[in-house]
Amino acid sequence: MRYLTAGESHGKQLTTIIEGIPARMPINQEDINDSLLRRQKGYGRGRRMQIEKDLVEIMSGVRHGYTLGSPISLVVKNDDFKHWTKIMGEDPVDEDANIRRVVTRARPGHADLNGALKYGHRDMRNVLERSSARETTVRVAAGAVAKILLRQLGIEVSGYVKEIAGIKAEEITGLSAKERLEISEASPVRTLDKNVEQQMMDAIDKAKADGDSIGGVCEVYVEGMPPGVGSYVHYDRKLDGIIGGSVLSINAFKGVEFGIGFEAARKNGSEVHDEIAWSEEEGYYRKSNRLGGFEGGMTTGMPIVVKGVMKPIPTLYKPLQSVDIETKEPFNASIERSDSCAVPAAAVVMEHVVAFELAKALTNQFTSDSFPQLKKAIEEFREAARVF
């Protein structure tokens, strides 16, 4: 499985093409749209979410509610493009015409300057339009297709907020992935801890009033993955490494950890590693899950627990200083509409990015030309692992 995305923030549409989804898998467009609408919610979101109502169109690869095994193409149209036709259109324009809104002022924390240096763009709009987090719209769409696959294999994935601006949600044990999703979706800040919900919202309000932004920590919890998915044989097949890279590829994410993560550096080995047990009903299991469902680059069969750190959004109403690439003069970075906190929305993005890598790992490891084959192969492997 793999996917590509295309499109600019204010372009005509965002597109993804997904390859490798097994044939004969039931799929529903509404399930993809549910994921897209979830991405647009969350306390602290800016005005862009009121302008765009992201809904997907399936353009290929699906017929009569089932996948064909051919590439699936998904499109999300930008309703706001009508206001950007002259600025973002593909037709050549007169270089002297004042309709291009040339951007020469690099914004700190964004891809503007680095992208301009890499590709030689004197107009940094050519960078910022593609590097925008709006691209995550179709990453969520691709992940939604993966979640459909996983769900039908008995695997549930949920994403939620663990921390905003240093305000930490208490660990709540004993909740299934489905319960975590239900509770977080009922929260404006997508937290499982009702006791800190208002504190998080107050922090977001304060950041907005101060012209500032705040970040936080998202967590993804996965139930139902069979053991032994991934590999210890080659570094680039270690599934936790692959997932870690995918999380860090999300806009504004700067850190990732599994289970107790960095806390392991401050504990003894006896407080870190998960003891192994066996029962006739479950097969092999761990008495704890401090390593977050991974050992040796492979799944253990325990729930996967992965956290991602999101920095504060760099577009501020309290602008930082930068340099104009044409004049080399200092200036205060431009103020644009933005979110004061996008952590609740980022939890949805992270959930879907992780889901795609899990689905990809399963289709790589098990026969997957058709979905019934894949389902049977995984069921047989689960039983073999249980009695091994």
Secondary structure, DSSP 4 states (H G I P E B T S, - for coil): -EEEEE--TTSSEEEEEEE-PPBT-B--HHHHHHHHHHHT-STT--THHHH----EEEEESEETTEE-SSPEEEEEE-GGGGGSHHHH-SS---TTSTTS----BPPTTSSHHHHHHHHT-SSTHHHHHHHSGGGHHHHHHHHHHHHHHHHTTT-EEEEEEEEETTEEPPP--S--HHHHHHHHHTSTT-BS-HHHHHHHHHHHHHHHHTT----EEEEEEEE-PPTT-B-SSSGGG-HHHHHHHHHHTSTTEEEEEETTGGGGGGS-GGGTSPPEEEETTTEEEES--TTTTEETTEE-SSPEEEEEEEPPPS--SSPPEEEBTTT--EEEPPP----S--HHHHHHHHHHHHHHHHHHHHHHHS--SBHHHHHHHHHHHHHHHHH-
